[in-house]
Amino acid sequence: MGKDMTYILAIDQGTTSTRAMIFDAEMRIVGTSQQEFTQQFPHSGWVEHDAIEIWDTVVSTCQNVLAKTEIAAKDIAGIGITNQRETVVIWDKSGTPIHNAIVWQDRRTADFCAQMRDEGFEEEVTSKTGLLMDPYFSSTKVKWLLDTVDGARAQADNGDILFGTIDSYLIYRLTNGARHVTDATNAARTMLYNIHDGTWDADICERLEIPQKMLPEVLDCAADFGVTDLLGSPIPILGVAGDQQAATIGQACFEAGMLKSTYGTGCFALINTGDTPVRSENRLLTTIAYQFDGKPTYALEGSIFVAGAVVQWLRDGMGMIQDAAETHAMAEMADPEQELYLVPAFTGLGAPHWDPHARGAVFGLTRNSGPNEFARAALESVGFQTRELLEAMQADMGDRTDAPVLRVDGGMTASNWAMQFLSDIIDAPVDRPEILETTALGVAWLAGSRAGIYPDQDGFSKAWALDRRFEPGMDSDTRKRRFKGWKDAIGRTLST
């Protein structure tokens, strides 16, 4: 292809920050720009973002990474976008949001979801969407906005406002309003999309009073999403996937039974189930892992709401640390005789409990408990929660999967201590890849393969490279005792 058009720009729009990353023709990262944005908590259990502020961070990080690397926009072959999922934006035709974005962590519709469950609506929702009737997902947030914002419902009925997840909003802005689209993985998280038929579900939309004319067109993960001239030269947007599906792609989990877990703000474990959607009997989610050529590949997913966010809480909420990296050394220095359990149910509990009213707690405190013990308990909480997810997955998969090797990614995986404890408590190997930025890599590959500069699926799988494998070293009695202590702690925090 020559010197020109040999780079891919990946936009990774996360829950707490936005990153723009440039990958070269060999899928190596050559530049990164990152910018945090404001977290808004208007009421207990409510979480909002300013969508315009998010847009501004996308623009500035993209411009900054091009400037830092001295790469011209004309040399970018395509853009890939990955995003925080389920977060809701409703905007008018000018691209102006009618309200702050309501974030996936937000629990304001918990009572409405409980009412819908009591009325027997959850079975229909789960059978069609693979999801549970929980405020985590987009649909009830959309209904709340239409019911609450002055004039919103009339605007929606008239076709004057549009709904989208963050990817959809960014594409609309990037294309100057030319494209109102999303991909199948993001659509599958809205609780409005029938993952079996591949269509927006008319019955669910009607039940929640959401006009279908608000909803974006659904495309494959690698597709022509539109063209942006924001950076000075026209660049096609060629790849889109929600963050956890992007990480699944970036980890090359293309075979049924392959398993990955991402440790960012939350923790999300996905197991590829192939072309068969597996209905969970253990309150996991059935979802779309990725979709190529109109054909979805399915996954089971377990979602933990608080993973890296518990370390953030130690820093910002408790003032126990200055930097997340300190927790590694602190955990090593913690008193081995103290077995502290920190249940980080700050916004409820996700899979497999799905208790929006549970709240965080600490058990096992003594007079000698201090920052080191808190740091260790915070890191351990992520391992314990992961084991709960994996046990539920194995129960659902039955004989369809062998004992797992867990591929991990995300910021927390940089901690050898945390990854060793994870391997110990799940009693399975944990593989950390050379490229930890698998979420951005996943959409970079989607865009780059469609642009013709990256290898096909088989070639990408072969390029996956291991940094380190962590092997379990904890004796079985200790593992059983520690996990029993965790289960006891979780049981005490549940609201029912």
HELIX and SHEET records of a PDB file:
HELIX    1   1 ALA A   51  THR A   69  1                                  19    
HELIX    2   2 ALA A   73  ASP A   75  5                                   3    
HELIX    3   3 ALA A  110  ASP A  118  1                                   9    
HELIX    4   4 GLU A  122  THR A  129  1                                   8    
HELIX    5   5 SER A  138  THR A  148  1                                  11    
HELIX    6   6 ALA A  152  ASP A  157  1                                   6    
HELIX    7   7 ILE A  166  LEU A  174  1                                   9    
HELIX    8   8 ALA A  184  ALA A  187  1                                   4    
HELIX    9   9 ALA A  202  ARG A  207  1                                   6    
HELIX   10  10 GLN A  212  MET A  214  5                                   3    
HELIX   11  11 ASP A  243  GLY A  250  1                                   8    
HELIX   12  12 GLY A  308  GLN A  312  1                                   5    
HELIX   13  13 TRP A  313  GLY A  317  3                                   5    
HELIX   14  14 GLU A  326  MET A  333  1                                   8    
HELIX   15  15 PRO A  371  MET A  397  1                                  27    
HELIX   16  16 GLY A  398  ARG A  400  5                                   3    
HELIX   17  17 GLY A  411  ALA A  414  5                                   4    
HELIX   18  18 ASN A  416  ILE A  426  1                                  11    
HELIX   19  19 THR A  438  ALA A  451  1                                  14    
HELIX   20  20 GLN A  457  ALA A  463  1                                   7    
HELIX   21  21 SER A  476  THR A  493  1                                  18    
SHEET    1   A 6 ILE A  29  GLU A  36  0                                        
SHEET    2   A 6 SER A  17  PHE A  23 -1                                        
SHEET    3   A 6 TYR A   7  GLN A  13 -1                                        
SHEET    4   A 6 ILE A  76  ASN A  83  1                                        
SHEET    5   A 6 ILE A 235  GLY A 242  1                                        
SHEET    6   A 6 ALA A 222  THR A 228 -1                                        
SHEET    1   B 2 GLU A  48  HIS A  49  0                                        
SHEET    2   B 2 ALA A 101  ILE A 102 -1                                        
SHEET    1   C 2 VAL A  89  ASP A  92  0                                        
SHEET    2   C 2 ILE A 161  GLY A 164 -1                                        
SHEET    1   D 2 VAL A 181  ASP A 183  0                                        
SHEET    2   D 2 GLU A 217  LEU A 219  1                                        
SHEET    1   E 2 TYR A 193  ASN A 194  0                                        
SHEET    2   E 2 THR A 199  TRP A 200 -1                                        
SHEET    1   F 7 LEU A 285  PHE A 292  0                                        
SHEET    2   F 7 LYS A 295  ILE A 304 -1                                        
SHEET    3   F 7 CYS A 267  GLY A 274 -1                                        
SHEET    4   F 7 LEU A 259  TYR A 263 -1                                        
SHEET    5   F 7 LEU A 406  ASP A 409  1                                        
SHEET    6   F 7 VAL A 430  PRO A 433  1                                        
SHEET    7   F 7 LEU A 466  PHE A 470 -1                                        
SHEET    1   G 2 TYR A 341  VAL A 343  0                                        
SHEET    2   G 2 ALA A 361  PHE A 363 -1                                        
END                                                                             
